[in-house]
Amino acid sequence: MTFIETATPIRGITAATEAEWAVRRELAALYRLIAHFGMTDMIDTHISARLPGQSGEPPAFLINRYGLLFHEMCASDLVKIDYEGRVIDERAAADPGRFRVNAAGFTIHSAIHRARHDLCFVIHTHTANGIAVAAQAEGLLPISQHALKFYNRIGYHDYEGIALHHAERERLVADFGNHKAMILRNHGLIVGGKTAAEAFHEIYFLERACQAQIQAMSGGARLLVPSREVCERTAQQFHREESVEIMNAAWQAAMRLIDNPASDFRK
């Protein structure tokens, strides 16, 4: 497996602002929720968050240190790196192995954070149903209410092998377009959101849409597809004025699944 090498630390976690710690806690919560809903692939796949810019610092984002399971993730476990893959954490000098970042994860997430400043949180998964839909030529079918959230609002990126080559970043971003969700052909799913709540909402609905599609197709019966007018109307309904309030309510409800006296994800 290829790793991003740990470079000379630029700034340590002891100097992290409260704004950074707030992002760390929300990102750690996202990792725990993705684990709770069974959308993990052992130590592979990644969730990242772009950090608020600090004067004199290079742009940076947080991503998981390679080798930690999602249900173990704590705020202090997340690795702060710049867009060149350099670790920004004073702790790395004493223990560089603890701050390894998967190279493919860096390629994919750095591409999106560079290009899409409207997407602060980015989630990439390798679920069985997500991969199955990603392997189907027609992609996501408009056969469920969950899928209609993404009607004409999802990108597709052709498989190029394990994402180790930085040249792929330009093509990945072009295929993402201005969407908030994309299917990586023969690979998996990727979504983004302005907030952790929005990113969670996107991946939850996309995963459920893929689950429904695979189960519906397995029955062998003829599938019903709503008219184009109904599909477009439903997609628009998902983006009505109160959608943000609904996403935030769902996020708070989901947080109750992982937030208990024994939970340590905020540490």
C-alpha positions as a printed NumPy array, in Angstrom:
array([[  0.   ,   0.   ,   0.   ],
       [  1.248,   3.487,  -0.846],
       [  1.332,   6.232,   1.74 ],
       [  1.865,   9.964,   1.72 ],
       [  5.185,  10.44 ,   3.46 ],
       [  5.154,  12.48 ,   6.646],
       [  6.982,  15.735,   5.992],
       [  8.438,  18.2  ,   8.478],
       [  5.561,  19.423,  10.63 ],
       [  4.444,  22.984,   9.91 ],
       [  2.207,  23.629,  12.876],
       [  1.134,  21.519,  15.819],
       [ -2.224,  20.478,  17.129],
       [ -1.555,  22.384,  20.361],
       [ -1.934,  25.575,  18.325],
       [ -5.25 ,  24.492,  16.806],
       [ -8.026,  27.046,  17.052],
       [-11.43 ,  26.33 ,  18.516],
       [-12.775,  26.534,  14.956],
       [-10.465,  23.678,  13.955],
       [-11.494,  21.612,  16.983],
       [-15.157,  22.126,  16.091],
       [-14.49 ,  20.722,  12.604],
       [-12.468,  17.854,  14.085],
       [-15.366,  16.871,  16.351],
       [-17.931,  16.976,  13.567],
       [-15.674,  14.965,  11.269],
       [-15.021,  12.358,  13.962],
       [-18.795,  12.116,  14.444],
       [-19.211,  11.509,  10.715],
       [-16.729,   8.637,  10.869],
       [-18.62 ,   7.089,  13.784],
       [-21.968,   7.442,  11.976],
       [-20.667,   5.908,   8.75 ],
       [-19.477,   2.976,  10.878],
       [-22.825,   2.793,  12.68 ],
       [-24.684,   2.458,   9.368],
       [-22.277,  -0.172,   8.023],
       [-20.803,   1.922,   5.219],
       [-17.169,   1.066,   5.971],
       [-14.532,  -0.954,   4.15 ],
       [-12.137,  -1.804,   6.997],
       [ -9.383,   0.845,   6.97 ],
       [-10.06 ,   1.938,   3.398],
       [-12.197,   4.847,   2.151],
       [-12.06 ,   8.286,   3.677],
       [-14.024,  11.247,   4.976],
       [-12.399,  14.67 ,   4.949],
       [-13.153,  18.241,   5.983],
       [-11.636,  21.474,   4.738],
       [-10.435,  23.699,   7.559],
       [-11.133,  27.423,   7.951],
       [ -8.229,  29.392,   6.503],
       [ -5.712,  30.912,   8.912],
       [ -3.559,  33.913,   8.059],
       [ -0.114,  32.839,   6.907],
       [ -1.013,  29.149,   6.678],
       [ -1.44 ,  27.059,   3.53 ],
       [ -4.981,  25.746,   2.85 ],
       [ -5.474,  22.487,   4.721],
       [ -7.96 ,  19.713,   5.364],
       [ -8.446,  16.851,   7.81 ],
       [ -8.491,  13.181,   6.871],
       [ -8.206,   9.878,   8.711],
       [ -4.827,   8.486,   9.657],
       [ -4.397,   5.254,   7.776],
       [ -4.969,   2.075,   9.76 ],
       [ -7.666,   3.276,  12.16 ],
       [-11.151,   1.795,  11.964],
       [-13.978,   4.28 ,  11.543],
       [-15.736,   3.348,  14.789],
       [-12.502,   4.155,  16.671],
       [-12.093,   7.671,  15.263],
       [-11.545,  10.551,  17.664],
       [-11.081,  14.242,  16.918],
       [ -7.385,  14.096,  17.817],
       [ -6.799,  11.132,  15.471],
       [ -7.524,  13.154,  12.347],
       [ -4.51 ,  14.207,  10.312],
       [ -4.167,  17.802,   9.16 ],
       [ -2.499,  18.062,   5.761],
       [ -2.03 ,  20.765,   3.167],
       [ -2.864,  20.339,  -0.52 ],
       [  0.623,  18.979,  -1.191],
       [  0.128,  16.194,   1.339],
       [  2.412,  17.637,   4.015],
       [  1.413,  16.873,   7.595],
       [  0.711,  19.919,   9.778],
       [  1.074,  18.509,  13.276],
       [  3.929,  18.819,  15.759],
       [  3.213,  15.288,  17.026],
       [  4.382,  13.817,  13.72 ],
       [  8.03 ,  14.592,  14.524],
       [  8.041,  12.119,  17.404],
       [  5.739,   9.504,  15.846],
       [  5.604,   9.841,  12.028],
       [  4.066,   6.39 ,  11.537],
       [  0.958,   7.482,  13.395],
       [  0.293,  10.202,  10.821],
       [  0.321,   8.186,   7.637],
       [ -2.306,   9.168,   5.078],
       [ -3.407,   6.821,   2.307],
       [ -2.149,   8.16 ,  -1.033],
       [ -5.309,   7.346,  -2.997],
       [ -7.422,   9.061,  -0.363],
       [ -5.233,  12.146,  -0.607],
       [ -5.544,  12.226,  -4.413],
       [ -9.329,  12.092,  -4.398],
       [-10.02 ,  14.395,  -1.469],
       [ -7.382,  17.007,  -2.256],
       [ -8.828,  17.291,  -5.779],
       [-12.292,  18.111,  -4.485],
       [-11.176,  20.457,  -1.71 ],
       [ -9.   ,  22.401,  -4.155],
       [-11.816,  22.878,  -6.656],
       [-15.071,  22.874,  -4.668],
       [-14.948,  25.41 ,  -1.856],
       [-18.694,  24.951,  -1.399],
       [-18.107,  21.384,  -0.194],
       [-16.478,  21.489,   3.229],
       [-17.091,  17.804,   4.043],
       [-16.427,  14.978,   1.57 ],
       [-17.421,  11.316,   2.087],
       [-16.189,   8.398,  -0.044],
       [-17.501,   4.841,   0.468],
       [-16.977,   1.326,  -0.905],
       [-20.241,  -0.34 ,   0.095],
       [-21.349,  -3.52 ,  -1.673],
       [-24.478,  -1.884,  -3.083],
       [-22.648,   1.294,  -4.039],
       [-19.994,  -0.695,  -5.901],
       [-22.684,  -2.821,  -7.548],
       [-24.482,   0.241,  -8.935],
       [-21.12 ,   1.733,  -9.917],
       [-20.506,  -1.404, -12.024],
       [-23.809,  -1.101, -13.899],
       [-23.724,   0.675, -17.256],
       [-26.921,   2.655, -16.576],
       [-25.717,   3.855, -13.194],
       [-28.301,   5.027, -10.672],
       [-31.831,   4.352, -11.939],
       [-34.75 ,   6.716, -11.094],
       [-36.809,   3.926,  -9.531],
       [-37.061,   5.054,  -5.904],
       [-37.824,   8.25 ,  -4.039],
       [-34.301,   8.13 ,  -2.614],
       [-32.811,   7.93 ,  -6.114],
       [-34.925,  10.83 ,  -7.372],
       [-33.072,  13.162,  -5.028],
       [-30.191,  12.743,  -7.502],
       [-32.17 ,  12.867, -10.744],
       [-29.97 ,  14.748, -13.24 ],
       [-27.932,  15.831, -10.238],
       [-25.141,  13.259, -10.035],
       [-21.799,  12.899, -11.793],
       [-19.969,   9.811, -13.082],
       [-16.22 ,   9.261, -13.205],
       [-14.73 ,   6.381, -15.202],
       [-12.404,   4.013, -13.389],
       [ -8.695,   4.65 , -13.983],
       [ -7.217,   2.242, -11.444],
       [ -6.258,   2.987,  -7.836],
       [ -6.134,   6.787,  -7.58 ],
       [ -2.39 ,   7.176,  -7.112],
       [ -1.715,   9.561,  -9.992],
       [ -2.345,  13.237,  -9.344],
       [ -3.121,  13.775, -13.023],
       [ -6.484,  12.085, -12.397],
       [ -7.57 ,  14.913, -10.111],
       [ -8.434,  17.259, -12.983],
       [-10.648,  14.655, -14.654],
       [-12.306,  13.706, -11.378],
       [-13.218,  17.327, -10.66 ],
       [-14.486,  17.863, -14.215],
       [-16.756,  14.821, -13.912],
       [-18.023,  15.961, -10.521],
       [-19.115,  19.247, -12.102],
       [-21.319,  21.28 ,  -9.786],
       [-23.038,  18.232,  -8.274],
       [-22.876,  17.135,  -4.647],
       [-22.744,  13.426,  -5.473],
       [-20.835,  11.269,  -7.907],
       [-20.547,   7.594,  -8.728],
       [-16.996,   6.396,  -9.273],
       [-17.443,   3.692, -11.909],
       [-16.404,   0.205, -10.725],
       [-15.311,   1.799,  -7.453],
       [-17.881,   3.394,  -5.149],
       [-19.684,   6.559,  -4.106],
       [-18.555,  10.061,  -3.23 ],
       [-20.558,  13.003,  -1.904],
       [-19.919,  16.411,  -0.423],
       [-21.728,  19.012,   1.6  ],
       [-21.32 ,  22.491,   2.989],
       [-21.866,  21.029,   6.458],
       [-21.43 ,  17.646,   8.091],
       [-25.219,  17.389,   8.228],
       [-25.547,  17.927,   4.478],
       [-22.768,  15.482,   3.594],
       [-24.33 ,  12.833,   5.839],
       [-27.738,  13.408,   4.245],
       [-26.251,  13.004,   0.76 ],
       [-24.449,   9.724,   1.47 ],
       [-27.367,   8.27 ,   3.436],
       [-29.826,   8.861,   0.593],
       [-27.39 ,   7.745,  -2.117],
       [-26.561,   4.54 ,  -0.265],
       [-30.246,   3.784,   0.344],
       [-30.985,   4.424,  -3.339],
       [-28.283,   1.931,  -4.315],
       [-29.613,  -0.641,  -1.845],
       [-33.124,  -0.273,  -3.243],
       [-31.902,  -0.59 ,  -6.829],
       [-29.949,  -3.793,  -6.241],
       [-32.811,  -5.399,  -4.323],
       [-35.408,  -4.334,  -6.909],
       [-33.325,  -5.726,  -9.765],
       [-32.701,  -8.993,  -7.944],
       [-36.442,  -9.772,  -8.006],
       [-36.416, -10.091, -11.783],
       [-39.698,  -8.197, -12.242],
       [-40.173,  -5.282, -14.64 ],
       [-39.178,  -2.034, -12.962],
       [-41.458,   0.988, -12.902],
       [-39.902,   4.356, -13.768],
       [-41.847,   7.579, -13.083],
       [-42.281,  10.098, -15.868],
       [-39.55 ,  12.675, -16.466],
       [-41.874,  15.373, -15.142],
       [-42.413,  13.522, -11.866],
       [-38.705,  12.723, -11.545],
       [-37.716,  16.376, -11.98 ],
       [-40.47 ,  17.599,  -9.658],
       [-39.343,  15.197,  -6.942],
       [-35.7  ,  16.252,  -7.323],
       [-36.739,  19.87 ,  -6.897],
       [-38.777,  18.977,  -3.809],
       [-35.631,  17.655,  -2.176],
       [-34.073,  21.102,  -2.6  ],
       [-36.932,  23.234,  -1.293],
       [-36.462,  26.006,   1.258],
       [-36.886,  23.856,   4.371],
       [-34.388,  21.211,   3.197],
       [-31.586,  22.601,   5.377],
       [-33.812,  22.409,   8.453],
       [-34.701,  18.803,   7.599],
       [-31.032,  17.851,   7.119],
       [-30.078,  19.437,  10.432],
       [-32.893,  17.621,  12.232],
       [-31.749,  14.317,  10.715],
       [-28.162,  15.056,  11.764],
       [-29.178,  15.742,  15.354],
       [-31.224,  12.551,  15.399],
       [-28.301,  10.565,  13.994],
       [-25.948,  12.061,  16.577],
       [-28.079,  10.521,  19.317],
       [-27.114,   7.11 ,  17.957],
       [-23.434,   7.642,  18.786],
       [-23.469,  10.232,  21.574],
       [-23.576,   8.578,  24.977],
       [-21.589,   8.795,  28.252],
       [-19.098,   6.208,  26.965],
       [-18.491,   7.916,  23.626],
       [-15.041,   9.428,  23.15 ],
       [-15.146,  10.745,  19.578],
       [-14.767,  14.375,  20.715],
       [-11.352,  13.727,  22.326]])
